[in-house]
Amino acid sequence: MEKRDLGLGPTSLLGFGLMRLPVTGGPSEIDKPKAMAMVDEAIAGGVNYFDTAWMYHAGESENFAGEALSRHDRSKWLLADKMPLMSITRKSDVDRIFSEQLRKCRVDYFDFYLLHGIMGNNVGLIDGLGIYENLGRKRERGLIRHLGFSFHDSPAVLERVVSAHDYEFGQLQLNYYDWENQDAAEQYRILAERKIPVMVMEPVQGGTLADPGEEAVGILRAADPEASPASWAFRYAASLPYVQTVLSGMGEMSQLRDNLGTFSPFRPLSDGERRTVSEALTAFRKASRVPCTACRYCMDCPEGVEIPRNLGIYNDYSRMRSLKHPMADLLLKMEYGLLAEPQRAGSCVSCGNCVPLCPQHIDIPHWMGEVARDHRALSMPPAEGPAIGKDRD
């Protein structure tokens, strides 16, 4: 297994994300025999980086991590956990949750610890409640070895985050589709220029790049008949020099074994292979529900609607829904919500100025309506039902 050390100690280039483990029913019902067998094989194969979080598997991922990893010598594995900013409302929550995480994971310290899911709407929370300072004191006491963050927002917000505090590493969503679509290229540049190691999440874009469509798969297979489509995505992310570890949320033993083969040994992409990935990406975009290539010929919209961004979000959402990805609805709500009100599809007035400009002949006003409609449907509160379990005064 390839190891990499960018100043944080050697970690396996492949990391095991404990968020899509095999289940027997609902997300909290982890199939422990299968999942533990995967952890055992991962460690035997040289994987030493394991990543969990407070809300993964409806709160059961940390318990599983503690049970599965504690069966192995502590020198064989490194554990990353996260402070769930979405669950913090007061200062005391930080100490309470951190202590509970240590207990659930059966550890005395975390090798890596992250502020989870930093976005523009919670940056003020970090400073207002002194969360970074609190975790910094825990680092001084040896309860945290390395302190970092995971991030879901724009490059401008990322600049604010890394300028405000001295983080040792950052976790970014990075893959060959989001390199441009989510401006992962600029986010990576911001960290790399500061020599902040990058942990990669969603290298296969929620599973979509493991099956990017018949034409894209054909391009990749022609270049290397033995390589899986997923392996191309992993190699793309891991070929970046400031990437410390590439996480994979593996749910099947076959995925683990394919990934172990990709990283044992690891081969960076050649220039020719980068061209192959570019060709596959072009085919992948064509196979999307809306054939937008983000050429931006339709821009600027007189109403301020960010047309390519809305269509990119909708294509991501549609692909994830087709794969029954559990985070599909959350992705649409979160990514759409990051757009300013005038940039959202709902601000489209169907003027039609953009339609003749589109080289793909997309009926843009129609799709803006679809994006806005699906987002409204997800944002509507559920119908009020019987008052079961409600307080009665």
DRENDO-1510 file (C-alpha; in Angstrom, 1 decimal, always signed):
<recs>
REC; n; res; u; v; w
REC; 1; MET; +0.0; +0.0; +0.0 .
REC; 2; GLU; +1.3; +3.4; -1.0 .
REC; 3; LYS; +2.0; +5.7; +2.0 .
REC; 4; ARG; +2.4; +9.4; +1.8 .
REC; 5; ASP; +3.7; +11.9; +4.4 .
REC; 6; LEU; +3.2; +15.6; +3.9 .
REC; 7; GLY; +4.2; +16.5; +7.4 .
REC; 8; LEU; +1.4; +14.7; +9.2 .
REC; 9; GLY; +3.2; +11.3; +9.5 .
REC; 10; PRO; +2.8; +8.5; +7.0 .
REC; 11; THR; -0.8; +7.7; +6.1 .
REC; 12; SER; -2.1; +5.2; +3.5 .
REC; 13; LEU; -2.9; +6.9; +0.3 .
REC; 14; LEU; -6.2; +5.0; +0.3 .
REC; 15; GLY; -8.4; +5.9; +3.3 .
REC; 16; PHE; -11.4; +3.9; +4.5 .
REC; 17; GLY; -14.5; +6.2; +5.0 .
REC; 18; LEU; -16.9; +4.5; +7.4 .
REC; 19; MET; -20.0; +6.1; +6.0 .
REC; 20; ARG; -21.3; +3.6; +3.4 .
REC; 21; LEU; -20.8; +0.3; +5.1 .
REC; 22; PRO; -22.9; -2.7; +4.2 .
REC; 23; VAL; -26.2; -2.7; +6.1 .
REC; 24; THR; -28.9; -5.3; +6.7 .
REC; 25; GLY; -31.8; -2.7; +6.7 .
REC; 26; GLY; -31.8; +1.0; +7.5 .
REC; 27; PRO; -28.6; +3.1; +7.7 .
REC; 28; SER; -28.1; +2.4; +11.4 .
REC; 29; GLU; -28.2; -1.4; +10.9 .
REC; 30; ILE; -24.6; -2.0; +9.9 .
REC; 31; ASP; -23.9; -5.6; +8.7 .
REC; 32; LYS; -21.1; -6.1; +11.3 .
REC; 33; PRO; -19.7; -9.4; +10.0 .
REC; 34; LYS; -19.3; -8.1; +6.5 .
REC; 35; ALA; -18.1; -4.7; +7.6 .
REC; 36; MET; -15.6; -6.1; +10.1 .
REC; 37; ALA; -14.2; -8.5; +7.4 .
REC; 38; MET; -13.7; -5.4; +5.2 .
REC; 39; VAL; -11.8; -3.5; +8.0 .
REC; 40; ASP; -9.7; -6.6; +8.6 .
REC; 41; GLU; -8.8; -7.0; +5.0 .
REC; 42; ALA; -8.1; -3.3; +4.6 .
REC; 43; ILE; -5.6; -3.3; +7.5 .
REC; 44; ALA; -4.0; -6.5; +6.2 .
REC; 45; GLY; -3.7; -4.7; +2.8 .
REC; 46; GLY; -1.9; -1.7; +4.4 .
REC; 47; VAL; -4.7; +0.8; +4.9 .
REC; 48; ASN; -4.1; +2.7; +8.1 .
REC; 49; TYR; -6.4; +5.7; +7.8 .
REC; 50; PHE; -10.1; +5.3; +8.9 .
REC; 51; ASP; -12.6; +8.1; +8.9 .
REC; 52; THR; -15.9; +8.4; +10.8 .
REC; 53; ALA; -18.3; +11.1; +11.9 .
REC; 54; TRP; -21.0; +11.8; +14.5 .
REC; 55; MET; -23.9; +11.4; +12.0 .
REC; 56; TYR; -22.6; +8.6; +9.7 .
REC; 57; HIS; -24.9; +5.6; +9.7 .
REC; 58; ALA; -27.5; +7.5; +11.8 .
REC; 59; GLY; -24.9; +7.7; +14.7 .
REC; 60; GLU; -23.7; +4.2; +14.6 .
REC; 61; SER; -20.5; +4.6; +12.5 .
REC; 62; GLU; -18.4; +5.7; +15.6 .
REC; 63; ASN; -19.6; +2.7; +17.6 .
REC; 64; PHE; -18.7; +0.4; +14.7 .
REC; 65; ALA; -15.3; +2.1; +14.4 .
REC; 66; GLY; -14.6; +1.5; +18.1 .
REC; 67; GLU; -15.7; -2.1; +18.0 .
REC; 68; ALA; -13.9; -3.0; +14.7 .
REC; 69; LEU; -10.6; -1.2; +15.1 .
REC; 70; SER; -10.1; -2.0; +18.8 .
REC; 71; ARG; -9.6; -5.6; +17.8 .
REC; 72; HIS; -6.3; -4.5; +16.1 .
REC; 73; ASP; -3.1; -3.2; +17.6 .
REC; 74; ARG; -3.4; +0.7; +17.9 .
REC; 75; SER; -0.2; +1.1; +15.9 .
REC; 76; LYS; -1.9; -0.4; +12.9 .
REC; 77; TRP; -4.5; +2.3; +12.4 .
REC; 78; LEU; -5.2; +6.0; +12.5 .
REC; 79; LEU; -8.6; +7.3; +13.3 .
REC; 80; ALA; -10.2; +10.6; +12.0 .
REC; 81; ASP; -13.4; +11.9; +13.6 .
REC; 82; LYS; -15.3; +15.2; +13.3 .
REC; 83; MET; -17.0; +17.9; +15.4 .
REC; 84; PRO; -20.5; +18.2; +13.9 .
REC; 85; LEU; -21.0; +21.9; +13.5 .
REC; 86; MET; -24.6; +21.3; +12.5 .
REC; 87; SER; -25.2; +19.9; +16.0 .
REC; 88; ILE; -23.6; +22.7; +18.0 .
REC; 89; THR; -25.8; +25.4; +19.6 .
REC; 90; ARG; -23.8; +26.3; +22.7 .
REC; 91; LYS; -20.2; +26.1; +24.0 .
REC; 92; SER; -20.9; +23.1; +26.2 .
REC; 93; ASP; -21.9; +21.0; +23.2 .
REC; 94; VAL; -18.3; +20.8; +22.1 .
REC; 95; ASP; -17.0; +19.1; +25.2 .
REC; 96; ARG; -20.1; +16.9; +25.5 .
REC; 97; ILE; -19.9; +15.6; +22.0 .
REC; 98; PHE; -16.1; +15.2; +22.0 .
REC; 99; SER; -16.2; +13.1; +25.2 .
REC; 100; GLU; -19.0; +11.0; +23.8 .
REC; 101; GLN; -17.0; +10.4; +20.6 .
REC; 102; LEU; -13.9; +9.2; +22.5 .
REC; 103; ARG; -16.2; +6.8; +24.4 .
REC; 104; LYS; -17.9; +5.5; +21.3 .
REC; 105; CYS; -14.7; +5.0; +19.4 .
REC; 106; ARG; -13.0; +3.4; +22.4 .
REC; 107; VAL; -9.9; +5.6; +22.1 .
REC; 108; ASP; -8.0; +8.0; +24.3 .
REC; 109; TYR; -7.2; +10.4; +21.5 .
REC; 110; PHE; -7.9; +11.0; +17.8 .
REC; 111; ASP; -5.1; +11.0; +15.3 .
REC; 112; PHE; -7.0; +13.4; +13.0 .
REC; 113; TYR; -9.9; +15.6; +14.0 .
REC; 114; LEU; -11.9; +17.9; +11.8 .
REC; 115; LEU; -14.4; +20.7; +12.1 .
REC; 116; HIS; -17.1; +19.0; +10.0 .
REC; 117; GLY; -18.7; +20.7; +7.0 .
REC; 118; ILE; -17.5; +24.3; +7.2 .
REC; 119; MET; -19.6; +26.6; +5.1 .
REC; 120; GLY; -20.2; +30.4; +5.0 .
REC; 121; ASN; -23.2; +30.0; +7.2 .
REC; 122; ASN; -21.3; +28.5; +10.1 .
REC; 123; VAL; -18.0; +30.3; +10.0 .
REC; 124; GLY; -19.4; +32.8; +12.5 .
REC; 125; LEU; -20.4; +29.9; +14.8 .
REC; 126; ILE; -16.8; +28.6; +15.0 .
REC; 127; ASP; -15.5; +32.0; +16.2 .
REC; 128; GLY; -18.5; +33.0; +18.2 .
REC; 129; LEU; -18.4; +29.8; +20.4 .
REC; 130; GLY; -14.6; +29.5; +20.4 .
REC; 131; ILE; -14.8; +26.1; +18.8 .
REC; 132; TYR; -11.3; +26.2; +17.2 .
REC; 133; GLU; -9.7; +27.4; +20.4 .
REC; 134; ASN; -11.4; +24.7; +22.4 .
REC; 135; LEU; -10.2; +22.0; +20.0 .
REC; 136; GLY; -6.8; +23.6; +20.0 .
REC; 137; ARG; -6.6; +23.1; +23.8 .
REC; 138; LYS; -7.5; +19.5; +23.3 .
REC; 139; ARG; -4.7; +19.2; +20.8 .
REC; 140; GLU; -2.3; +20.6; +23.4 .
REC; 141; ARG; -3.4; +18.0; +25.9 .
REC; 142; GLY; -2.8; +15.2; +23.4 .
REC; 143; LEU; -6.5; +14.3; +22.8 .
REC; 144; ILE; -6.1; +15.4; +19.2 .
REC; 145; ARG; -2.9; +14.8; +17.2 .
REC; 146; HIS; -3.7; +16.8; +14.0 .
REC; 147; LEU; -6.5; +19.4; +13.7 .
REC; 148; GLY; -8.2; +20.1; +10.4 .
REC; 149; PHE; -11.6; +20.7; +8.7 .
REC; 150; SER; -13.9; +19.5; +6.0 .
REC; 151; PHE; -15.3; +22.0; +3.6 .
REC; 152; HIS; -18.4; +22.5; +1.4 .
REC; 153; ASP; -18.5; +26.0; -0.1 .
REC; 154; SER; -16.8; +28.5; -2.5 .
REC; 155; PRO; -13.1; +29.3; -2.9 .
REC; 156; ALA; -13.9; +32.8; -1.4 .
REC; 157; VAL; -15.2; +31.2; +1.8 .
REC; 158; LEU; -12.2; +28.8; +1.9 .
REC; 159; GLU; -9.9; +31.8; +1.8 .
REC; 160; ARG; -11.6; +33.1; +4.9 .
REC; 161; VAL; -11.4; +29.8; +6.7 .
REC; 162; VAL; -7.7; +29.2; +6.2 .
REC; 163; SER; -6.8; +32.8; +6.9 .
REC; 164; ALA; -8.7; +32.8; +10.2 .
REC; 165; HIS; -7.0; +29.8; +11.9 .
REC; 166; ASP; -3.9; +27.5; +11.7 .
REC; 167; TYR; -5.3; +24.3; +10.4 .
REC; 168; GLU; -3.0; +21.4; +9.7 .
REC; 169; PHE; -5.0; +19.8; +6.9 .
REC; 170; GLY; -8.2; +20.3; +4.9 .
REC; 171; GLN; -10.7; +17.8; +3.5 .
REC; 172; LEU; -12.2; +18.7; +0.1 .
REC; 173; GLN; -14.6; +17.2; -2.4 .
REC; 174; LEU; -12.3; +16.6; -5.3 .
REC; 175; ASN; -12.7; +14.5; -8.5 .
REC; 176; TYR; -12.2; +14.9; -12.2 .
REC; 177; TYR; -15.8; +16.1; -12.7 .
REC; 178; ASP; -15.9; +18.6; -9.8 .
REC; 179; TRP; -12.5; +19.9; -10.6 .
REC; 180; GLU; -14.3; +22.5; -12.8 .
REC; 181; ASN; -18.0; +21.9; -11.9 .
REC; 182; GLN; -17.5; +22.7; -8.2 .
REC; 183; ASP; -14.3; +24.7; -8.7 .
REC; 184; ALA; -12.3; +22.1; -6.8 .
REC; 185; ALA; -9.3; +23.2; -8.8 .
REC; 186; GLU; -9.3; +26.6; -7.1 .
REC; 187; GLN; -10.0; +25.1; -3.7 .
REC; 188; TYR; -7.0; +22.7; -4.1 .
REC; 189; ARG; -4.8; +25.6; -5.2 .
REC; 190; ILE; -5.7; +27.6; -2.1 .
REC; 191; LEU; -4.5; +24.8; +0.2 .
REC; 192; ALA; -1.6; +23.7; -1.9 .
REC; 193; GLU; -0.2; +27.3; -2.0 .
REC; 194; ARG; -0.2; +27.3; +1.8 .
REC; 195; LYS; +1.3; +23.8; +1.9 .
REC; 196; ILE; -1.8; +22.5; +3.7 .
REC; 197; PRO; -2.2; +18.8; +3.0 .
REC; 198; VAL; -5.5; +17.7; +1.4 .
REC; 199; MET; -7.7; +14.8; +2.4 .
REC; 200; VAL; -9.9; +14.0; -0.6 .
REC; 201; MET; -13.6; +13.1; -0.1 .
REC; 202; GLU; -16.0; +12.0; -2.9 .
REC; 203; PRO; -13.2; +11.0; -5.3 .
REC; 204; VAL; -15.8; +9.0; -7.3 .
REC; 205; GLN; -18.4; +11.8; -7.0 .
REC; 206; GLY; -20.8; +9.8; -4.8 .
REC; 207; GLY; -20.4; +6.7; -6.9 .
REC; 208; THR; -21.3; +8.3; -10.3 .
REC; 209; LEU; -17.7; +8.1; -11.7 .
REC; 210; ALA; -17.7; +4.4; -11.0 .
REC; 211; ASP; -20.3; +4.1; -13.8 .
REC; 212; PRO; -20.1; +7.3; -15.8 .
REC; 213; GLY; -22.1; +6.0; -18.7 .
REC; 214; GLU; -21.6; +3.6; -21.6 .
REC; 215; GLU; -19.5; +5.9; -23.8 .
REC; 216; ALA; -17.2; +7.1; -21.0 .
REC; 217; VAL; -16.7; +3.6; -19.8 .
REC; 218; GLY; -15.8; +2.5; -23.3 .
REC; 219; ILE; -13.2; +5.2; -23.6 .
REC; 220; LEU; -11.6; +4.2; -20.3 .
REC; 221; ARG; -11.8; +0.5; -21.1 .
REC; 222; ALA; -10.1; +1.0; -24.5 .
REC; 223; ALA; -7.2; +2.7; -22.7 .
REC; 224; ASP; -6.9; +0.0; -20.1 .
REC; 225; PRO; -9.2; -3.0; -20.3 .
REC; 226; GLU; -8.1; -4.2; -16.8 .
REC; 227; ALA; -8.8; -1.0; -14.9 .
REC; 228; SER; -12.2; -0.2; -13.4 .
REC; 229; PRO; -13.8; +3.2; -14.1 .
REC; 230; ALA; -13.5; +3.9; -10.3 .
REC; 231; SER; -9.7; +3.3; -10.4 .
REC; 232; TRP; -9.3; +6.1; -12.9 .
REC; 233; ALA; -11.1; +8.5; -10.6 .
REC; 234; PHE; -8.9; +7.5; -7.6 .
REC; 235; ARG; -5.7; +7.9; -9.6 .
REC; 236; TYR; -6.8; +11.3; -10.8 .
REC; 237; ALA; -7.2; +12.6; -7.2 .
REC; 238; ALA; -4.2; +10.8; -5.8 .
REC; 239; SER; -1.9; +12.1; -8.6 .
REC; 240; LEU; -2.1; +15.6; -7.1 .
REC; 241; PRO; +1.0; +16.3; -5.0 .
REC; 242; TYR; -0.6; +17.9; -2.0 .
REC; 243; VAL; -3.1; +15.1; -1.5 .
REC; 244; GLN; -2.3; +13.1; +1.7 .
REC; 245; THR; -5.1; +10.5; +1.6 .
REC; 246; VAL; -8.0; +9.7; -0.8 .
REC; 247; LEU; -11.1; +8.5; +1.1 .
REC; 248; SER; -13.4; +5.8; -0.2 .
REC; 249; GLY; -16.7; +5.0; +1.4 .
REC; 250; MET; -16.7; +1.3; +0.5 .
REC; 251; GLY; -19.8; -0.8; +1.0 .
REC; 252; GLU; -18.7; -4.1; -0.6 .
REC; 253; MET; -15.6; -6.3; -0.4 .
REC; 254; SER; -15.2; -6.1; -4.2 .
REC; 255; GLN; -14.9; -2.3; -4.0 .
REC; 256; LEU; -12.2; -2.6; -1.3 .
REC; 257; ARG; -10.2; -5.2; -3.3 .
REC; 258; ASP; -10.4; -3.1; -6.4 .
REC; 259; ASN; -9.2; +0.0; -4.5 .
REC; 260; LEU; -6.4; -2.0; -2.8 .
REC; 261; GLY; -5.2; -3.0; -6.3 .
REC; 262; THR; -5.3; +0.6; -7.4 .
REC; 263; PHE; -3.0; +1.8; -4.6 .
REC; 264; SER; -0.7; -1.2; -4.3 .
REC; 265; PRO; +1.3; +0.0; -6.0 .
REC; 266; PHE; +0.0; +3.4; -7.0 .
REC; 267; ARG; +0.7; +4.8; -10.5 .
REC; 268; PRO; +0.2; +8.5; -11.0 .
REC; 269; LEU; -1.6; +9.4; -14.2 .
REC; 270; SER; +0.5; +10.0; -17.3 .
REC; 271; ASP; -0.1; +12.9; -19.7 .
REC; 272; GLY; -1.8; +10.4; -22.1 .
REC; 273; GLU; -4.0; +9.1; -19.3 .
REC; 274; ARG; -5.0; +12.6; -18.4 .
REC; 275; ARG; -6.2; +13.1; -22.0 .
REC; 276; THR; -8.1; +9.8; -21.7 .
REC; 277; VAL; -9.9; +11.1; -18.5 .
REC; 278; SER; -10.7; +14.4; -20.3 .
REC; 279; GLU; -12.3; +12.4; -23.2 .
REC; 280; ALA; -14.3; +10.3; -20.7 .
REC; 281; LEU; -15.4; +13.5; -18.9 .
REC; 282; THR; -16.7; +14.9; -22.2 .
REC; 283; ALA; -18.7; +11.8; -22.8 .
REC; 284; PHE; -19.9; +11.7; -19.2 .
REC; 285; ARG; -21.3; +15.2; -19.5 .
REC; 286; LYS; -23.1; +14.3; -22.7 .
REC; 287; ALA; -24.7; +11.4; -20.9 .
REC; 288; SER; -26.0; +13.7; -18.2 .
REC; 289; ARG; -29.8; +14.4; -17.9 .
REC; 290; VAL; -29.2; +17.9; -19.2 .
REC; 291; PRO; -26.3; +17.9; -21.8 .
REC; 292; CYS; -24.7; +21.1; -20.4 .
REC; 293; THR; -21.0; +21.3; -20.9 .
REC; 294; ALA; -20.6; +24.5; -18.8 .
REC; 295; CYS; -19.3; +26.4; -21.9 .
REC; 296; ARG; -21.1; +29.5; -20.5 .
REC; 297; TYR; -22.2; +30.7; -24.0 .
REC; 298; CYS; -25.6; +31.3; -22.3 .
REC; 299; MET; -24.1; +33.8; -19.9 .
REC; 300; ASP; -24.6; +36.4; -18.6 .
REC; 301; CYS; -28.2; +36.1; -17.8 .
REC; 302; PRO; -30.0; +39.5; -17.5 .
REC; 303; GLU; -31.7; +38.3; -14.3 .
REC; 304; GLY; -28.4; +37.1; -12.8 .
REC; 305; VAL; -29.3; +33.4; -12.9 .
REC; 306; GLU; -26.1; +31.2; -12.8 .
REC; 307; ILE; -27.4; +28.9; -15.5 .
REC; 308; PRO; -24.4; +26.4; -15.9 .
REC; 309; ARG; -24.2; +26.0; -12.1 .
REC; 310; ASN; -27.9; +25.2; -11.7 .
REC; 311; LEU; -27.7; +22.6; -14.4 .
REC; 312; GLY; -24.5; +21.1; -12.9 .
REC; 313; ILE; -26.2; +20.8; -9.6 .
REC; 314; TYR; -29.3; +19.2; -11.2 .
REC; 315; ASN; -27.2; +16.7; -13.1 .
REC; 316; ASP; -25.4; +15.7; -10.0 .
REC; 317; TYR; -28.7; +15.3; -8.2 .
REC; 318; SER; -30.2; +13.2; -11.0 .
REC; 319; ARG; -27.2; +10.9; -11.2 .
REC; 320; MET; -27.2; +10.4; -7.4 .
REC; 321; ARG; -30.9; +9.7; -7.4 .
REC; 322; SER; -30.5; +7.1; -10.1 .
REC; 323; LEU; -27.9; +5.4; -8.0 .
REC; 324; LYS; -30.2; +5.6; -4.9 .
REC; 325; HIS; -27.4; +7.6; -3.1 .
REC; 326; PRO; -28.7; +8.5; +0.4 .
REC; 327; MET; -27.2; +12.0; +0.2 .
REC; 328; ALA; -28.9; +13.0; -3.2 .
REC; 329; ASP; -31.7; +15.1; -1.7 .
REC; 330; LEU; -29.3; +16.8; +0.7 .
REC; 331; LEU; -26.9; +17.6; -2.1 .
REC; 332; LEU; -29.6; +19.5; -4.1 .
REC; 333; LYS; -30.8; +21.4; -1.1 .
REC; 334; MET; -27.3; +22.3; +0.1 .
REC; 335; GLU; -25.7; +23.2; -3.3 .
REC; 336; TYR; -28.8; +25.1; -4.5 .
REC; 337; GLY; -28.9; +26.9; -1.1 .
REC; 338; LEU; -25.3; +28.1; -1.5 .
REC; 339; LEU; -26.3; +30.1; -4.5 .
REC; 340; ALA; -27.4; +33.7; -4.0 .
REC; 341; GLU; -31.1; +34.3; -4.6 .
REC; 342; PRO; -30.7; +36.0; -8.0 .
REC; 343; GLN; -28.4; +33.1; -9.1 .
REC; 344; ARG; -31.0; +30.4; -8.4 .
REC; 345; ALA; -33.1; +28.7; -11.1 .
REC; 346; GLY; -36.2; +30.0; -9.4 .
REC; 347; SER; -35.2; +33.6; -10.5 .
REC; 348; CYS; -35.5; +32.7; -14.2 .
REC; 349; VAL; -38.3; +34.7; -15.9 .
REC; 350; SER; -38.2; +32.6; -19.1 .
REC; 351; CYS; -37.1; +35.5; -21.3 .
REC; 352; GLY; -35.5; +33.0; -23.6 .
REC; 353; ASN; -32.4; +35.1; -24.3 .
REC; 354; CYS; -30.1; +32.2; -23.5 .
REC; 355; VAL; -31.8; +29.6; -25.7 .
REC; 356; PRO; -30.3; +30.6; -29.2 .
REC; 357; LEU; -26.9; +31.0; -27.5 .
REC; 358; CYS; -26.7; +27.4; -26.3 .
REC; 359; PRO; -24.6; +25.2; -28.7 .
REC; 360; GLN; -26.3; +22.1; -27.1 .
REC; 361; HIS; -29.8; +23.4; -28.0 .
REC; 362; ILE; -30.9; +23.0; -24.4 .
REC; 363; ASP; -34.4; +24.4; -23.5 .
REC; 364; ILE; -32.9; +26.3; -20.6 .
REC; 365; PRO; -36.0; +28.0; -19.2 .
REC; 366; HIS; -37.7; +24.6; -19.1 .
REC; 367; TRP; -34.8; +23.1; -17.1 .
REC; 368; MET; -34.6; +26.1; -14.8 .
REC; 369; GLY; -38.2; +25.4; -13.9 .
REC; 370; GLU; -37.4; +21.7; -13.3 .
REC; 371; VAL; -34.5; +22.6; -10.9 .
REC; 372; ALA; -36.6; +25.1; -9.0 .
REC; 373; ARG; -39.6; +22.7; -8.8 .
REC; 374; ASP; -37.6; +19.8; -7.4 .
REC; 375; HIS; -35.9; +22.0; -4.9 .
REC; 376; ARG; -39.3; +23.4; -3.7 .
REC; 377; ALA; -40.6; +19.8; -3.4 .
REC; 378; LEU; -37.6; +18.8; -1.2 .
REC; 379; SER; -38.0; +22.0; +0.9 .
REC; 380; MET; -41.7; +21.7; +1.7 .
REC; 381; PRO; -42.4; +20.6; +5.3 .
REC; 382; PRO; -44.1; +17.2; +5.6 .
REC; 383; ALA; -47.9; +17.2; +6.0 .
REC; 384; GLU; -49.0; +17.4; +9.6 .
REC; 385; GLY; -49.9; +14.0; +11.0 .
REC; 386; PRO; -51.4; +12.8; +14.2 .
REC; 387; ALA; -49.8; +14.3; +17.3 .
REC; 388; ILE; -48.0; +11.0; +18.2 .
REC; 389; GLY; -45.2; +11.6; +20.7 .
REC; 390; LYS; -45.9; +15.3; +21.0 .
REC; 391; ASP; -46.1; +17.0; +24.4 .
REC; 392; ARG; -49.7; +17.7; +25.5 .
REC; 393; ASP; -50.2; +20.5; +27.9 .
</recs>
